[in-house]
Amino acid sequence: MTRPITLFTGQWADLPFEEVARLASEWGYDGLEIACWGDHFDVWAAVEDDSYVQGKRDLLARYGLEVYAISNHLKGQAVCDDPIDQRHRDILPDRIWGDGDAEGVRQRAAEEMKTTARAASKLGVNTVIGFTGSAIWKYVAMFPPVGADVIDAGYQDFADRWNPILDVFDQEGVRFAHEVHPSEIAYDYWSATRALEAIGHREAFGLNWDPSHFVWQDLDPVGFLWDFQDRIYHVDCKDAKKQTGNGRNGRLGSHLPWGDPRRGWDFVSTGRGDVPWEQCFRTLNAIGYEGPISIEWEDAGMDRLVGAPEALAYVRANLFDAPDAAFDAAFSASSE
């Protein structure tokens, strides 16, 4: 069965939810990965008011769209982050920020993620995508040096804060797909391995695979899919283009804004970057991934009203299903 192609609404949260649904429907998307900010989806309203969830479902139905997952990156980020500062104030609602006391923010963010699991269940989806935050991302350069005990404590902090959240996910029959991303507890291959170990490989915790974050770190997105195949709970389809090679542009971006040509890399519209999409799609077939392919538009150099439908057209033209069982059997027999 052809996998649905969805649009992640996180980069569209400045628009009313109905307007995003209308655009996605007109462009030909199958559904939405709904962000839990803006007016797109309020997790507290969802758990407290049955009519709220029904209203969202009715709106989606009017535009011929489905929902397969919701995302709550902004609140998840605050669960483990240290420090908690103005960056969080800028992305968190007042109910989580409160008086700004760091530990209070973390605890309220954790409660929000538990509520997100309950809201997902009421909406009828079994996957929540998001960030975890990290108490040790600030040590990524490892200078001034820190001891192994500090890094160990960071992974323990992650486990201590997220295991109670994941208990609620288990109760609700919902999975959390952590987006492997710089600034998170799992941002590359080995940190993802360490994070899974920290929470005992429990099934409630898996990974959201977004190849753009691997390309600009010089990691192999295809190998990551294969090695973590039992943990790929969701796929975000986003491309990245490396702009290094002149001796000036580096991987870390030099604190330059998105779209600045002096950066060593940037996000670009799907199909315009360095992600090996054919190999990625073949590997998704090989590992048996049957979930949605969610397009996350994030190209600072292209109007999103052009980029989003262009990305959809590219994925439609290049995404192919795995061979069916009959073909597999015939191919196996012909090879004997």
N, C-alpha and C positions, 0 to 999 in steps of 0.2 A: 504494500500500500504506500502511495506517495506520501512522504512526510510533509506536514504543513509548514508553510513559511509565514512567520509572524514578524511584526514590527514591535521593537521595544519602545515603549512610550516615554522612557526617561528623558530623552533629549527633546521631547515635545511637551513637557509638563507646563510650559508657559501658555499653551493653548488649552481651551476647554476640552474635556475628554470626548465629548460628542464630535467636535471638529476633527480631532485626530482619528476617531473611528470613521468618520465620513471620508477623510482623505485616504486612509488605508484601504477602505472598501473600493473607492474609485480606482486606486492603483492596482488592485487585484490581490492584496494580501489575504491570507486565509484566516488570520486572527491576530491577536495582540499579546505581547508580554507586558502586563500592566504594571506600571510603576506606582508605588504606594506614596506618592507625593503629588503636589498640585491638587487638582480636583479629580484625579484619575481613580484613586482608590484609597479610602480611609478605613484602615483596619478596625478601628474602634467602632465606627458606624456599622461596619459589616457584622461584628459579633453582637452588637446591641440592638440592631434593627433589621429584621428579616426583609422588610420592604426595600431596604437599601441595596441588598444583594440582588433581589429580584429586579430592581430598577436597572442595575448594571447589566444583568443578563438580557433584559428586554431591549436595552439600547444596542447591545452587541447583535442581537438577533435582527433588529431593524436594518442593520448594515451587513448582514450575512457573515458575521465574524464569530470566531470561537476564542476562548481563552484557555491556554494550556499551562500558564505559570504566571505568578506575580513576583515582583522584585521589590526589595526593601533595603537597598544598598546604604542609604544615608543613615538610617537608624542603626543598622548592623555595624557600621563603621565605628560608632561611639561605644560599643560594648567593651572593647579592649584597648582603645587608643590611650596613649600617654605620650605627650600631654593632651589634655582637653583644653582647647583654646578658641580663639576667635574664628578659626576655620569651621569649627563645629557649630558655633553660635550662628554662622551664616547658613548652615544647611539643616539645622534641627528646628522643629516646632517648639513653641514656648512650653508645651506640656512636658517635653523631655529636657529642655535646657534648664528650666526652673530658675534657681538662683545662680546657676553656673558652677556650683561646687562639683568638682571633677567626679568624685565617686558617686554622687547622687545622679549625675548625668549618665554614667555607665549603668547604674542599676535600673534607671528608668528606661534606658535604651534596651536593656535585656528584657524587661517586661513587655516592651513594644514588640520585640521579636517573638516572644511567646504568643502574644495576641495575633501576630501575623500568621502564625501556624494555624490558629483557630479560625482566622478569617479566610485563609486559603481553603480550609476544609469546608466552610460554609459556602464558598463560591464554587466548590466542586473541582478544585485543582489539587494536585498532589506534589507540586514543586514550588519552592520559594527560592529565588536567587538573591544573593546579597554578598556583602562584605562582612568581615569579622572584626576589623581593626587589629591593631598589634601594639603591644607594649614595648616591642624591641625593634620595630622598623627604624627607629631613630639611630640604631647602631649599625645600619646596613653597611657603612663604610669601614666599620670595625676600627675606627681611630677617633679619639683616643681609644686604646685597646680596652676591651671588656673581657672578663673571664667567662669560661664555659658555664659557670654557675648562673651568670646573669641571663644568658641565652636560655638555659634550662628553665629558669624561673619564668621567662616570657612564655614559653610553651605550656608550662604548668598553669600560668594565669589564664591563658586561652582555654585550657581544658576545664579549669574551675568555673569559668564564667559561661562557657557554652554548653557544658554537659547538662545543667538544669534546663537550658533552653531546648536542647535536643530531646530531653525527656518529654516535653510538651509536643514536640514534633512527632515523636513516637506515638503518643497518646492519640494524636489526631490523624495518624496515617499519612503524614506529610513528610517530604524530604527537604533538607536544606542543601542547595547547590552553591558552594562557596566559589566566588569568582577569583581565580588565581590571578593576582594583580599586584604590581608594586604598591607598597604601603600596607599590605595585608600580612597576616601571619603565614600564609602560603602565597608566595609570589613567583616561585620558579619550581623546577623539578624537585630539588632536594628539600626545600622548605615545605612543599606539598607532602612529600614523604614523611617529614617530621611531624607535620600537623596531624596527619592521619594516625600516626603512632600515638600522638599525645592523647587522642580521644578514643584510643583502643579500637580503631577501625570500625566504629559502630555504624550501622547501615543508615542511620538518619542523616549522616554527614557525607556529602559527596562533593563533586566539583562542577562548576560551570566552565566549560572550555571556550575560551575566546582566543583564537590564534594570534591576533594582533599583539597581545601582550608577550607572546613568546618570540615573535619575529624580532622585535626591537631589543630583546635581551640576548639575541643570538642563540635561542633555544630551538629545538626541533618540535614543532607542533604536532607532527605526525607520530613521532616516537612517543610523545606524551600521551596521545590518544591510546596507543597500543598498550603502553605500560600501565595506564590507569583506567583501562577499559571498563572495569566493574564499578568505577566511581564517576563515570561521565553521566551526570544526571540532566544536563541541559547544555545546549550549544548556542552561543552568541556568535553571529557571523559578522566579523569586522576585520578590515584590512589595515595594514600598516606599511609604510614605505620608508626604507632606510635611506638617509641622505648623507652618509658618511663617505670618506674617501678623499676629502680635500685637506685633511690634516687639521681642520678647524671644528667640524661638526661632530659632536660626541654623543654617545648613547644616553647620557643623563639629561640632555636637553638644555643645559646651561641656564636654567631658570628663565628661559625665553617663552613667550606666549605661544599657544597653539597656532600653527600656520606660519610662524616666522621661519623664513628659509635658512636661517643660521642654525636651527635645531638639527640634531643628528638623525631624527626620525619624526614622522608624523602619521596620524591616522588619515586614511584616504578612503574613498568610496570603494566598496567591494569589487575586486577584479582589477584594481589599478595599482595594487601594491605588491608586496613580496611574499604573501601567503601562498603556498603551493596548493591551490584549492582542489585540483583534481585528485591529488594524493590524499588530501584531507577527506574528501567525500568518499573515496574508495575505502579509506580506513574506517570511517563511520559505518559504512556498509559491513565491513569485515567484522567489526566488534558488535554488530547487531543493534546499533543505536536506532531507535524508532521514534524518538521524540521530535519536537519542533526544531526547525532551523530559524533562529530569531535574528533578524537583521538589526544591528545597532548602528544607526547612522551617526557618524561623529567626524565629519570631514570639515575642518575649519576653512578650507579653500573652495568649498562648493556650496551653493544654495541647497538647503535640505529639501526643498520642494522639487529640485532636480535630482538630487542624490538618492533619495529614498526610492523613487520608482525605478531609477537606473539600477540600483543595487538589486532590487527585486527581479528585474529583467535578467540580470547577469546570473543570479542564483537559479532562476527557473531554467535558463538555457544550459546550465552546467551541472546542476544537481541531478543525479541519476540514482534509481533504486538498485538495491542488490538483486541478483538473479533469484528467481523463485525456486522453490524446492524441486520442481520438476526438472528445471534446467540443471540444477546442481546434481541431481541423480543421473541425468543423461550425460553430463560432462564427466562425472566420475566413472561411469560405465565405459565411455569411449576412451578413457585414459588407461584402462586396465589391460 
